[in-house]
Amino acid sequence: MTRNYLIQNASIVNEGSIYQADVAISDGFIKAIIKSGSPVASQYSHFRVIDARGLYLLPGVIDDQVHFREPGLTHKGNIYSESRAAVAGGITSFMEMPNTLPSTLTNVLLEEKYEIAARHSLANYSFYLGASNHNLEEIKRVDSSRVCGIKVFMGSSTGNMLVDDRHTLEGIFAEAPCLVAVHCEHEPTVRENLSRYRTATTDQIIGADIHPLIRSAEACYKSSAQAVELANRYQTRLHILHLSTAVEMKLFDHQRPLSEKKITAEVCVHHLWFNSDDYAIKGNFIKWNPAIKTANDQQALWEALLSGRLDVVATDHAPHTYEEKSRPYFDSPSGGPLVQHALPAMLDFFHEGRISLPAIVEKMCHNPAIAFQIGSRGFIREGYYADLVLVDLNKPNLVDADSIRYKCGWSPFEGHVFRSAVTHTFVNGHLAYENGEIHDDQSGMRLLFNR
């Protein structure tokens, strides 16, 4: 197995700049960054050369929010299948959520997921311990250097993981030994809205366009505001996931550097790409929690992303089968697959002039590493792990049944032609993806955190 590579003639996008350089990869790490015009030392003459002329080299994307469905829901996806799709999309590290079967509510169950990933994940991995109303002692025992965070559903999405007891919430915010990541929707408001729409629509055919009315902006704001209030009171390291509304943006700081923030905020690709007008065509296939909302909300998310109120872009990759998503609105589950297409989608925004390449790298690579204090990843630096992605900005990429790698076999982007394509993905120096071919003879690594 070749472990040493010399990427030549790349346009490197890193730490706010774009520049020409060669990158030497040895034994899993970035050995050297050789600026354009410098002679390539003879010590790299035996490395496999990848000519990256015309390509852009980015740090590997770090996705802090995925649902890979293992254990217990593997008819939708599993760590093996979804990590392959992630790597094909330039995602080299992921953090996976606890709402599997059984829910990951103990440290024993948490370690069992790490064991699965060690055998089957092509990408680097970490897993959240889930919170419930009854497992504070498990939360307090988490090793913060080896676990990405504690996941709190302040709006219930799956099973028994809704944390709605005020005393328990206070205990989690006061005593969690690491970052607390929250799904914020005010459950009583959602339930009230759901009951009203179920009663009012008995004799009508209901579509997904009512989803943002049930899982409303009011529900999101009430819950996010509560999370921010608790974090400020207890000085908790808080990360609010998949924000979706304009009104929530006022909760977040855009003046302080990310490294100084105790409260960070995330937006997902689907909330940037779609708005409520798209339900007419996409229906349940863009039904996520929190809901995709109005064009005004979408615009406010963009403004907050570019101003620094929103720190991270993630996916909330959450596959369901085509049959499950094709059910009537009230019976169709929320969530959809995204990891293969998140980076190409953001690159389409670059082509449209919405965001720069350095800003994409900041929000998808640098900032997750900073926010979660991930060791030696997220940047193109000598001595860092060689998690790297080459992209061709001028290679059209059709999303169709033949190209989709998700186990569920569908994508909300199906039929769209992205303007750019991932050509190579390195995970810890291993060339895991190369021009459409997966090389899965080496697994990813467990992420470690400098906490």
N, C-alpha and C positions, 0 to 999 in steps of 0.2 A: 504494500500500500504506500503510495507516494504521500509524504507528509510535508515536503518542502516545496514552496511555490514562489515564483517571482512574478508579480502582477506588474506588467510594464505599460507605460503610456496612459495610465488612467487619469481622469479628471477627478480628483478627490474632493468630496464635499464633507467638511468637518470643521466644527467649532467656528462657524460663521464665515468660513472662506471656501473658495473653490480654487484649486491649484493643481498643476501637473506634477506627478511624482510616480515613482515605482515603489512597490511595497513588497518586502521579503517576508515570507511566512515560514517559520521553522518550529517544529515540535509543538504546534498548537498556538503559538504566540506570534505577534507582530515583531519580527526581528529587527527590521530597519525600514525607515521611510526615506527614500533616496530622491531628493528634489531633482527636478528637470535640469539637465545640463551636467549633473554630477556623474562621474564614471561609475559604472556598476562594478563593484569589487569582484575579484576572481572567486571569492569564497561563495558566491551565489551561482557560479557557472554550472553547477550540477543540479540546480533547482529546476523544476518544471516551469517553463515560461508560459504565462497566459498573456497574450497580446490584447490589452484593453483599450486600444486606440479607438476613440469615438465613444467609449463607454464611461459611465460615472461610477465611482466607487464610494459606497456609503457604509457607515457602521451598520451592523445587523440591527434590524428593528426589534425592540423589546415591547411585547404586548402584555400589559399588566392585567388584562381581563379576558379570559376565555373560559368556555365550558366545553371540555372534551369528552364528557359523558361517561367516563369510566371511573369506578365500576357501576354496574347496574342498569345503565341506559345505552348499552353499546350497540343497539340496533340503529341508533342515531349517529354515532361516531365513537371513536376510541382514541386513546393516546397515540397509538401507532398511526392510524389513518390521518388524524387531524394535524399531528406534528409534521407529517410529510407535506400536507397541503400548506402548512405555515411556512416551511422552508422553501417551497416552490414560490411563495409570495414574498420572500426576503425577510421573514420573521425568524430570528435565530434563538430567541428566548421567550418563554411565555410564563404567565402566572395563572394558575387554574383554580376555578371556584369550587366551593364545597358542596353544592347542591346536587350530589350524585345519590346513588342508592347503594349502601346507606349514606346518609348525610355525614360529611366529615366533621364530626363534633368531638372527637377524641384524638389525642396525640397518637394513639395506636393506629387508628384508622388513617390518620394523616401519613404516618410512616409507610403504611401499606401502599398508598398511592405513589410515594417516592420510589418504592421498590418496583412497581409496575413501570414507571417512567425510566428507571435505570436500565430496564431490559428493552423497552420498546420505543422510547422517544428519540426522534432524530434531532430535535431541537433541545436547547437547554431548558430547564424547568424549575418551577417552584409551585407550591400549593398553599392556598390559604386554609387556616383552620376556621371552621364555621362557628358562629356564635348562636346560642339559643337562650331561652329564658332560664336554663338550668345548668350551664356548663362553665361558669366563671372560673372554677378551680382548674379546669383543663386549660383555659385561656392563660391563666397566670403561670402555667408551667411551660409555655412555648419558649423554645430557644430562638431568640430574636436574630441570631446570626445565621440561622439555617432555614428560616421560614419567612416568606414575603410579608405576611400580615394576617390580621384577624378580619374576617368578612362578616359584616352585620347587615342583615336584611331589615331595614327600618320600614320596608314595604315588602310584603310576602310575595315571593315568586314561586317557590317550590317547597312542598312538604311542610315540615315542622320548624322551619328556620326563621319565622317571623319573631323578632325581638320587640315586643310591645310593652313589656313591663318596665316602668320608669326606674324603679330601683335597680333592676338588672342593667339597664342601659348606663346608669350612672356608675355602676360597678365596673363595667367594661371600659368606659372612657377613663375612669380613674386608675385602673390597675392593669390594663393591657400592657405587656412588656415591649410591644412593637407597634408598628403602624396599624391603624384601624381604617379599613376601607368599607364604605357604606353605600348601600343601595337605598336611595331616599325617595319614597313615596308614602304619603300619609294614609295608612291603611283604612281608618274609618271613613275618610273622604272618598277613597276608591270604592269601598263597599257601598256607601250611600249612592254614589253615582251609578254603580253597576245595578243595584236594586231598582233604581228609577228607570234606567233604560230597559232592563228586562221587562218591567211591568208595562212600560209605555209602548213596547214594540212587539207585543205578542203575535199580532197578525201580519207583521211585515217581514220582508226579507232584509236582514240586517247585514251591512257590510263593515269592513274594518275602519271605515271613515269615522265611526263613533269611538274608536279606541282612544284618541287624544281627548275626548270629552269625558270618558270614564276615568282614565288615568291622566288626570287634568294637570294643568300648570299649577293650580292651587294646591293639589295634593303634593306635587313635587316641592314647591316652595315651603310649605309647612314643615315637611320632613327635613329638608336641607337646612332650613333655619334652625331647627331643633338640634341637628348634628353640630352645626357651627357653634351654637350657644354652649353645648356640652363640652366641645373641644376647647373653647376659650376658657371655660370655668376650670377644667381639669388639666389644661395644657397638654392635651392629647395630640399626638401626631396623627392627623386626620387626612384621609384622601377620599374625596367624594367622586364616585364613579358616574359615568354616562349621564352627564347633565344635559338637559334638553330644552330649557326655557329661558326666555329673555329675563324674566323677573329674578331668577336665581343668580344672575351674573353680578348683581350688586353685593352679593355676599362675599366676593373674593377680591383679594388684593392684587393690583397690577403694578405697584410701585416697588415692592420689595423683591430682591433677587430670589430665585427659587430655593437656593441653598439655605436661605434664612426663613423660609415659610414653614409654619407649623401646620397650616391648612392648605392642601393642594387640591386641584380640580382637574377633571378629565372630561373630554368630549369623545364620542365615538364617530367613526367614519359615516355610519348611516344617518346620523343626525346632521352631519354636514352636507351629505349628498341628496337626501330626500327631504320632502316636506309633505304636509297633509294633502296637498293636491295630488300626490302620487298614489294615494290609496285607491283612486278610481281605476287605475290600471294594475297596480301591484297587489292590492288587497291584503290578505293575510301574510303574504310573502315579505311584507315590510312591517309586520306586526311584531314590535319589540316592547319590552318594558325597561325603562320608561318609554312612552309612546313617541314616535316621530310627530312633531307638532307643526305649527304654522310656518309660512315663509318668513314672517317677522321674527319668530323664534330662531329659525335657521340663520337669518342674517345677524341676529344678536350673538349667536354662538361664534360665527366667523369673526365678528368684531372683537369679541372677548378672547378668542384664540390668538389673534394677531396682536392684541394689546398686552397679553401676558396674564390676563385673569384666568384663562384656561391654560394649564401647564402641559398636559399630556394628551396625545391622540391615541386611542386604543380601538379595539374591535367589538368587544362583547360577543365574540363568536359563540353562537349557541344553536347548533344544528338540530333540526327535527326532520322527520321523513317528509317526503312530498305528500304522502297520503295524510299525514297528521296536519300539515299546513293547509290542505285542501278542504278540510272540514268546515262547516258553518262557523261564522265568526266566534260565537260564544264557546265553541268546542275546540277551536284551533289554538294550539299553544303559542306563546310568544317566544321570539328569538329566531335567528337565522345564521347561516354560515358566512364568514367574512375573511378569514385569515389569509386565504390565497390572493385576495383582491384588494386588500386595504392599501398597500403601498402603490400599486398601479392606479388606484382611485385618487390617492393624494397627488400622484404625478400628473394625472389629468388636470387637477386643480392648478398645478404649476403651469401647464400649457395654457390654461385659461387666464393666467395672470393673477390668480387669487392668492397665491402663496409662493415664496421663493424656495429653491432647493435647500439652502441652509436652514430655513425655518422648518421645513418638513423633517430634516434630520434632527433639529433641536427638539421638536415635539414628539417624535417617534423613537428616538435613539438616546440622545443626551439626557433629556429630562426624566424619562423613566429611571435611568441609571442613577441620576442625582436624587430624585424623590424617594426612591426605595433604598438608596445607599448600596447599590450593587457593586461588588468589587471587580475592578479591572475589565469592565465592559461598557459598551455604549459610546465609545470614542475610538477614533483611529489614532492610536498612540503607541510608540515603541514600548514593549513590555506588557501590553494589554493582550487579552485573548483575541485571536484572529477570528472574530465574528464579523463577517464582511459580506457585502452584497454588491454585485455589479449589475447596473441597469442600462438598457439601451433606450434612450428617450425617443427614438424614432423607429421603434419596432412595433407595429400594430399587433394587438393581442386580443383576439376574439374570445369572448366567454361563451362557450357552448358545451354540449354534453360530452364531447370528446376531450375537452381540456380541463373540466372540473374535476378536482381531486378529492373533494369532500366525500365521506362515506354516504351522506344523504343524497348526493348526486344532483343537487340543484344549487342555484345562486340567484339572489335578487338582481344581479347584474347580467343575467343570461341574455344574450343577444347584443350586448354592448361591446364595442370595440375600444379597448383602452389604447391610448397612443404610445404607451411605453410598456416594456417587458423586463422582468428579471431574467438575467442570463446565467448568473452564477451566484451561489450562496455557500459561504464557508461557515462552519460551526466548529469553533475551537480548532481552526486550521484544517479541518476536514472538508473537502469539497463535496458537500452533501447534495448539491443540485447544480447541473451543468447542461444548459441548453435543452431543457425538457426532460433530462434523465435524472432520476433520483439514485444516489449512491448511499444506501442505508446500512453499510457494513460497519459503521461506528455510531454509537449512541451519543446523545448530548450529555451534559453534566448538570448536576444540581447547582443552582445558583446560591451563592453565599453573599452575605450582607455585612457591611462595615458598621455595625451598631454596637 
